[in-house]
Amino acid sequence: MFTDHKSLQYVFSQKELNLRQRRWLELLKDYDMSILYHPGKANVVADALSRLSMGSTAH
């Protein structure tokens, strides 16, 4: 998984986590994945998807 939040790449190696972080970690550890930092300005695919136009629709 790519993120523009640099500190998230270290979440699996933290020794002390708060309750919310531990819950997220419990959910994520079931997946075979790694978290990689990718600067926001360089993450054009995610930016393009968030701005995807669905075209003109009549309501």
Secondary structure, DSSP 4 states (H G I P E B T S, - for coil): -EES-GGGGGGGG-S---HHHHHHHHHHTTS----EE--GGG-HHHHHHHT--------
